[in-house]
Amino acid sequence: MSEYINCNGEYCRAEENAISVYNRAFKYGDALFETMFASGSEIPLYNEHIKRLVKSMMVLKMEIPVKLSLEAKVLQQEITRLLTKNKFFTSSKVRLTVFRQDGGNYVPTTNNVSYIVETEKLAIANFEVLKSGLKIDVFTEIKKPINIFANMKTANSLLYVMAGIYQQKKNLDEVIILNQNNNICESVTSNVFVVKADKIYTPALSEGCIEGVMRQAILQLAKENNMEIIENTLLTTDNLLQADEIFLTNAVQGIRWVAAFQNRRYFNKISKYLTFLLNNKYLNI
């Protein structure tokens, strides 16, 4: 784990950073976060992460600090310094959390924000193809509502926590989350893609899934390489059972292929090819 963190531009030891009991992320979940993959000191999809974060901050009526300007590159430079300070020179996970500053109850006294950056060293050097695919199933106890918050990465993660507990109890690698209409939404940590007859399908954002940075990167890669992709669709568990392939995507792990869903087994031809394209485009491998 990170020895140092960045709190509002100041570097301090992680164990010394005591968050106030008045912190709005703690009290109300009044916060957003981005989890990013860093290769050395570079974050290949940094601009896309910041654009998504700013878009969500605008929805939550948060003030956008100058540090988040892509032109200023101040925060990007701070992250580079943090990685160097922690001696993370290969690959790392970077988490940026932005929260409304202390004050008020449900009605905040300010819309100004503070932020914390954490880093964690990764065992992988690039986006890898899993030797063994994932074993997954569907979490049905709680459904994800479709609303203005559904596409955002907020600090309110109780649905994912409960799904994660179910996943652990059932000894699974991941579980699929359904939306309020019982359609496929996402997994605990990832967006979901299904391949059938060389066509790639993924749930539409209107189905309530997170607007994943890696999801968008994969859609773009597929289009650039003349692969047929259908993104404005809905998927059901029947589509999973009829699929040739299933793979999951997130910004840190890239693409993870699914080997088993219930009694069905799958290939990984398309996910393997997309992983090659991903490394080639963003990591120059």
C-alpha positions as CSV (number, residue, x, y, z in Angstrom):
1,M,0.0,0.0,0.0
2,S,0.9,3.6,-0.3
3,E,3.2,5.0,2.4
4,Y,2.4,8.5,1.5
5,I,-0.9,10.1,0.3
6,N,-1.7,13.5,-1.2
7,C,-4.3,15.5,0.7
8,N,-5.1,18.8,-1.1
9,G,-1.6,19.0,-2.5
10,E,0.2,18.2,0.8
11,Y,2.0,14.9,1.1
12,C,1.7,13.0,4.4
13,R,2.0,9.5,5.7
14,A,-1.2,7.5,5.1
15,E,-1.6,6.4,8.7
16,E,-1.3,10.0,9.9
17,N,-4.2,11.4,7.9
18,A,-7.2,11.5,10.2
19,I,-10.4,12.4,8.4
20,S,-12.7,14.6,10.4
21,V,-15.9,13.1,11.8
22,Y,-17.5,16.0,10.0
23,N,-16.2,14.8,6.6
24,R,-19.1,14.8,4.2
25,A,-17.9,11.7,2.4
26,F,-18.1,9.9,5.8
27,K,-21.4,11.4,6.9
28,Y,-23.4,11.5,3.7
29,G,-21.4,9.7,1.0
30,D,-21.1,13.2,-0.6
31,A,-18.1,12.2,-2.7
32,L,-16.9,10.9,-6.0
33,F,-13.8,8.8,-6.9
34,E,-11.7,7.7,-9.8
35,T,-9.6,4.6,-9.9
36,M,-6.8,4.8,-12.5
37,F,-4.0,2.6,-13.9
38,A,-0.6,4.1,-13.8
39,S,2.3,2.7,-15.9
40,G,5.4,4.2,-14.3
41,S,4.5,7.8,-13.8
42,E,2.0,7.9,-16.7
43,I,-1.7,7.4,-16.5
44,P,-2.7,6.4,-20.0
45,L,-6.4,7.4,-19.7
46,Y,-5.9,10.3,-17.3
47,N,-7.8,12.8,-19.4
48,E,-10.8,10.5,-19.7
49,H,-10.9,10.0,-16.0
50,I,-10.8,13.7,-15.2
51,K,-13.5,14.5,-17.8
52,R,-15.8,11.9,-16.2
53,L,-15.1,13.2,-12.7
54,V,-15.8,16.8,-13.7
55,K,-19.0,15.8,-15.5
56,S,-20.2,14.1,-12.3
57,M,-19.1,17.0,-10.1
58,M,-21.2,19.3,-12.2
59,V,-24.2,17.0,-11.6
60,L,-23.6,17.2,-7.8
61,K,-23.2,21.0,-7.9
62,M,-19.6,20.8,-6.7
63,E,-17.2,23.6,-7.5
64,I,-14.6,22.6,-10.0
65,P,-11.1,23.6,-8.7
66,V,-8.5,24.9,-11.2
67,K,-6.3,21.9,-10.3
68,L,-8.6,19.6,-12.2
69,S,-8.1,21.6,-15.4
70,L,-6.5,19.4,-18.1
71,E,-4.7,22.4,-19.4
72,A,-3.1,23.3,-16.0
73,K,-2.0,19.7,-15.4
74,V,-1.4,20.5,-11.7
75,L,-3.1,17.4,-10.3
76,Q,-1.4,15.2,-12.9
77,Q,2.0,16.5,-11.7
78,E,1.0,15.9,-8.1
79,I,0.1,12.3,-8.8
80,T,3.5,11.8,-10.6
81,R,5.3,13.2,-7.5
82,L,3.3,10.9,-5.2
83,L,4.2,7.8,-7.2
84,T,7.8,8.8,-7.1
85,K,7.7,9.5,-3.4
86,N,6.2,6.0,-2.8
87,K,8.9,4.5,-5.1
88,F,6.2,3.1,-7.4
89,F,8.1,2.9,-10.8
90,T,6.4,0.1,-12.6
91,S,2.6,-0.1,-12.4
92,S,0.2,1.2,-9.8
93,K,-3.4,1.8,-8.9
94,V,-4.2,5.4,-8.3
95,R,-7.4,6.4,-6.4
96,L,-8.5,10.0,-6.5
97,T,-11.4,10.9,-4.1
98,V,-13.1,14.3,-4.3
99,F,-15.5,15.3,-1.5
100,R,-17.5,18.4,-0.6
101,Q,-15.8,20.2,2.3
102,D,-17.1,19.9,5.9
103,G,-20.1,21.9,7.0
104,G,-23.9,21.5,7.1
105,N,-26.2,18.6,7.3
106,Y,-28.1,17.5,4.2
107,V,-27.8,21.1,3.2
108,P,-24.0,21.8,2.7
109,T,-22.5,25.2,3.8
110,T,-20.2,25.2,0.8
111,N,-19.8,23.5,-2.6
112,N,-16.0,23.7,-2.5
113,V,-14.2,20.4,-2.5
114,S,-11.2,18.7,-1.1
115,Y,-9.4,15.7,-2.4
116,I,-7.2,12.7,-1.5
117,V,-4.9,10.7,-3.8
118,E,-3.8,7.2,-2.8
119,T,-1.6,4.8,-4.7
120,E,-1.1,1.1,-4.5
121,K,1.6,-1.0,-6.3
122,L,0.3,-3.6,-8.7
123,A,1.8,-7.0,-9.5
124,I,1.1,-6.7,-13.2
125,A,3.2,-4.6,-15.5
126,N,0.5,-4.2,-18.2
127,F,-3.0,-5.4,-19.1
128,E,-2.7,-9.2,-19.0
129,V,-4.9,-12.1,-20.3
130,L,-5.9,-14.2,-17.4
131,K,-4.6,-17.7,-17.5
132,S,-7.8,-19.0,-16.1
133,G,-11.0,-17.2,-16.7
134,L,-13.5,-15.9,-14.1
135,K,-16.3,-17.9,-12.5
136,I,-19.3,-15.7,-12.2
137,D,-23.0,-15.7,-11.3
138,V,-25.8,-13.2,-10.8
139,F,-26.6,-11.3,-7.7
140,T,-30.4,-11.0,-7.4
141,E,-31.0,-9.8,-3.8
142,I,-30.7,-6.1,-4.6
143,K,-31.4,-4.4,-7.9
144,K,-29.6,-1.2,-9.1
145,P,-32.0,1.7,-9.6
146,I,-31.8,3.7,-12.9
147,N,-31.4,7.3,-12.0
148,I,-29.1,10.3,-12.5
149,F,-26.5,8.8,-10.1
150,A,-26.4,5.4,-11.8
151,N,-23.6,6.2,-14.2
152,M,-21.4,7.9,-11.6
153,K,-18.7,6.5,-9.3
154,T,-20.0,7.9,-5.9
155,A,-18.9,7.0,-2.4
156,N,-22.3,5.3,-1.8
157,S,-21.2,1.8,-2.6
158,L,-23.5,-0.3,-0.4
159,L,-25.0,-2.2,-3.4
160,Y,-21.5,-3.3,-4.4
161,V,-20.5,-4.2,-0.9
162,M,-23.6,-6.4,-0.5
163,A,-22.9,-8.0,-3.9
164,G,-19.2,-8.5,-2.9
165,I,-20.3,-10.3,0.3
166,Y,-22.5,-12.6,-1.8
167,Q,-19.6,-13.2,-4.2
168,Q,-17.3,-14.2,-1.3
169,K,-19.9,-16.4,0.3
170,K,-20.5,-18.3,-3.0
171,N,-16.7,-18.5,-3.8
172,L,-17.1,-16.7,-7.1
173,D,-14.6,-14.4,-8.9
174,E,-17.3,-11.8,-9.8
175,V,-21.1,-11.4,-9.7
176,I,-23.4,-9.7,-12.2
177,I,-25.6,-6.9,-10.9
178,L,-29.1,-6.5,-12.4
179,N,-31.0,-3.2,-12.7
180,Q,-34.5,-2.5,-11.6
181,N,-35.9,-4.0,-14.8
182,N,-33.9,-7.3,-14.2
183,N,-31.6,-6.6,-17.1
184,I,-27.8,-6.9,-17.0
185,C,-26.2,-3.7,-15.6
186,E,-22.6,-4.4,-14.6
187,S,-20.5,-6.5,-12.2
188,V,-19.2,-5.5,-8.8
189,T,-16.1,-3.9,-10.2
190,S,-16.6,-3.8,-14.0
191,N,-18.6,-3.2,-17.1
192,V,-19.9,-6.3,-18.9
193,F,-19.4,-7.3,-22.6
194,V,-21.0,-10.2,-24.4
195,V,-19.8,-11.7,-27.7
196,K,-22.1,-13.6,-30.0
197,A,-21.2,-14.6,-33.5
198,D,-18.3,-12.1,-33.5
199,K,-20.7,-9.2,-32.5
200,I,-19.8,-7.4,-29.3
201,Y,-22.7,-6.2,-27.0
202,T,-22.6,-4.1,-23.9
203,P,-25.5,-2.6,-21.8
204,A,-26.5,0.9,-22.8
205,L,-25.7,3.6,-20.2
206,S,-29.5,4.1,-20.0
207,E,-29.6,0.6,-18.3
208,G,-27.8,2.2,-15.3
209,C,-24.3,0.9,-15.6
210,I,-21.2,2.9,-14.6
211,E,-19.9,5.1,-17.4
212,G,-16.6,3.2,-17.4
213,V,-13.5,4.8,-18.8
214,M,-12.2,1.4,-19.9
215,R,-15.7,0.6,-21.3
216,Q,-15.4,3.7,-23.6
217,A,-11.8,2.8,-24.5
218,I,-12.9,-0.7,-25.5
219,L,-15.7,0.6,-27.6
220,Q,-13.3,3.0,-29.4
221,L,-10.8,0.2,-29.9
222,A,-13.4,-2.0,-31.4
223,K,-14.6,0.7,-33.8
224,E,-11.1,1.6,-34.9
225,N,-10.4,-2.1,-35.8
226,N,-13.7,-2.6,-37.7
227,M,-15.2,-4.9,-35.1
228,E,-19.0,-4.9,-34.9
229,I,-20.2,-3.5,-31.6
230,I,-23.7,-2.8,-30.3
231,E,-23.7,-0.5,-27.2
232,N,-27.2,0.8,-27.1
233,T,-28.9,-2.4,-26.1
234,L,-30.2,-4.3,-23.1
235,L,-29.0,-7.7,-22.1
236,T,-30.5,-10.4,-19.9
237,T,-29.2,-13.6,-18.2
238,D,-30.4,-15.5,-21.2
239,N,-28.0,-13.5,-23.4
240,L,-25.2,-14.6,-21.0
241,L,-26.1,-18.3,-21.4
242,Q,-26.3,-18.0,-25.2
243,A,-23.0,-16.0,-25.6
244,D,-19.8,-17.3,-27.1
245,E,-17.7,-15.1,-24.8
246,I,-18.2,-12.8,-21.8
247,F,-15.6,-10.4,-20.6
248,L,-15.5,-7.7,-17.9
249,T,-13.6,-4.4,-18.1
250,N,-12.3,-1.8,-15.6
251,A,-9.6,0.9,-15.7
252,V,-7.1,-1.0,-13.4
253,Q,-7.4,-4.6,-14.7
254,G,-8.2,-3.9,-18.3
255,I,-10.1,-6.9,-19.7
256,R,-10.9,-10.1,-17.8
257,W,-12.5,-13.0,-19.6
258,V,-15.2,-15.2,-18.1
259,A,-14.7,-19.0,-18.2
260,A,-17.9,-20.1,-16.5
261,F,-21.3,-18.8,-15.8
262,Q,-23.6,-21.3,-14.1
263,N,-23.2,-24.5,-16.3
264,R,-22.0,-22.6,-19.4
265,R,-18.3,-22.4,-20.5
266,Y,-16.8,-19.8,-22.8
267,F,-13.9,-18.9,-25.1
268,N,-11.7,-15.9,-24.9
269,K,-10.7,-15.1,-28.6
270,I,-12.1,-11.6,-28.8
271,S,-11.0,-10.6,-25.3
272,K,-7.5,-11.8,-26.0
273,Y,-7.3,-9.8,-29.2
274,L,-8.7,-6.6,-27.5
275,T,-6.1,-7.0,-24.7
276,F,-3.4,-7.0,-27.4
277,L,-4.9,-3.8,-28.9
278,L,-5.2,-2.2,-25.5
279,N,-1.6,-2.7,-24.6
280,N,-0.5,-1.6,-28.1
281,K,-2.4,1.6,-28.1
282,Y,-2.0,2.8,-24.5
283,L,1.2,1.1,-23.2
284,N,3.1,0.8,-26.5
285,I,3.6,-2.9,-26.0
